[in-house]
Amino acid sequence: MRFLRGKKSAPLDAWIDDAINPELIPIMRFARVLRRDIDAVNNAIELPWSNRQAEGQINRIMTLKRAMYGRAAPELMRARMLPSLDTK
């Protein structure tokens, strides 16, 4: 899967063809799913855009939510999620 680091999706089709091997059923299923959405996979490999920042924020909020589940009112959760305005 060297093509993921090289930002070139041309070898992807050859990898998918090699991965569709009836002996390795989980890899075969994964390759079939890649083939179904090949345009999105190619774009994810080649284009410079990423949703890492949004995913990081979602992960932070979900972690806070899990940590506070059943322990605090929504006001306390809101206070933990929003950045502090104090500049001490």
MODELLER restraints for C-alpha pairs under 7 A, 6 or more apart:
rsr = mdl.restraints
at = mdl.atoms
rsr.add(forms.Gaussian(group=physical.xy_distance, feature=features.Distance(at['CA:3:A'], at['CA:9:A']), mean=6.06, stdev=0.5))
rsr.add(forms.Gaussian(group=physical.xy_distance, feature=features.Distance(at['CA:3:A'], at['CA:11:A']), mean=6.40, stdev=0.5))
rsr.add(forms.Gaussian(group=physical.xy_distance, feature=features.Distance(at['CA:4:A'], at['CA:45:A']), mean=6.00, stdev=0.5))
rsr.add(forms.Gaussian(group=physical.xy_distance, feature=features.Distance(at['CA:7:A'], at['CA:45:A']), mean=5.36, stdev=0.5))
rsr.add(forms.Gaussian(group=physical.xy_distance, feature=features.Distance(at['CA:7:A'], at['CA:46:A']), mean=4.93, stdev=0.5))
rsr.add(forms.Gaussian(group=physical.xy_distance, feature=features.Distance(at['CA:8:A'], at['CA:45:A']), mean=6.61, stdev=0.5))
rsr.add(forms.Gaussian(group=physical.xy_distance, feature=features.Distance(at['CA:8:A'], at['CA:46:A']), mean=5.81, stdev=0.5))
rsr.add(forms.Gaussian(group=physical.xy_distance, feature=features.Distance(at['CA:9:A'], at['CA:42:A']), mean=5.59, stdev=0.5))
rsr.add(forms.Gaussian(group=physical.xy_distance, feature=features.Distance(at['CA:9:A'], at['CA:45:A']), mean=6.20, stdev=0.5))
rsr.add(forms.Gaussian(group=physical.xy_distance, feature=features.Distance(at['CA:9:A'], at['CA:46:A']), mean=6.59, stdev=0.5))
rsr.add(forms.Gaussian(group=physical.xy_distance, feature=features.Distance(at['CA:16:A'], at['CA:31:A']), mean=5.35, stdev=0.5))
rsr.add(forms.Gaussian(group=physical.xy_distance, feature=features.Distance(at['CA:19:A'], at['CA:27:A']), mean=6.21, stdev=0.5))
rsr.add(forms.Gaussian(group=physical.xy_distance, feature=features.Distance(at['CA:19:A'], at['CA:28:A']), mean=5.75, stdev=0.5))
rsr.add(forms.Gaussian(group=physical.xy_distance, feature=features.Distance(at['CA:19:A'], at['CA:31:A']), mean=6.18, stdev=0.5))
rsr.add(forms.Gaussian(group=physical.xy_distance, feature=features.Distance(at['CA:20:A'], at['CA:28:A']), mean=4.55, stdev=0.5))
rsr.add(forms.Gaussian(group=physical.xy_distance, feature=features.Distance(at['CA:20:A'], at['CA:31:A']), mean=6.37, stdev=0.5))
rsr.add(forms.Gaussian(group=physical.xy_distance, feature=features.Distance(at['CA:21:A'], at['CA:28:A']), mean=5.96, stdev=0.5))
rsr.add(forms.Gaussian(group=physical.xy_distance, feature=features.Distance(at['CA:22:A'], at['CA:28:A']), mean=6.85, stdev=0.5))
rsr.add(forms.Gaussian(group=physical.xy_distance, feature=features.Distance(at['CA:34:A'], at['CA:41:A']), mean=6.86, stdev=0.5))
rsr.add(forms.Gaussian(group=physical.xy_distance, feature=features.Distance(at['CA:61:A'], at['CA:81:A']), mean=6.83, stdev=0.5))
